[in-house]
Amino acid sequence: MSYIEFYVLPVTAARIDDYRKIANESAALWLQHGALSVVETVADDAPVGTLTSFPRSVQLTADEVVVCAYITYRDRAHRDDVQARVMADAKMEQLFQDAPVDGKRMIWGGFKTIVDTDAA
């Protein structure tokens, strides 16, 4: 089984291409430090719900889109090790200096895998 770190964040819609560039460079950094994979997605069919939804989860504004991303690891200890190395890397801070993201509204967390149809 693997360990997943999942992110949900608001991104300025007009700057989604800027975010894509940052995401690509960030993914390379995560992989360099040992992550198994990185996936970034932008909402295509995530309507505002009555009580809960992806847009509500990040207090999405009219000029933003929801981005969901996940990074895979062998286990939590591996995630903790990789995350510490990435956060200590000066390149990470540089990447997000002018990012079209409101980090205060970002949601993230680590999850233990309980079903994985891709597992060997």
Secondary structure, DSSP 8 states (H G I E B T S, - for coil): --EEEEEEEEEEGGGHHHHHHHHHHHHHHHHHTT-SEEEEEE-SS----SS--HHHHTT--TTEEEEEEEEEESSHHHHHHHHHHHHH-HHHHHHTTT-SB-GGG-EEEEEE-S--TT--
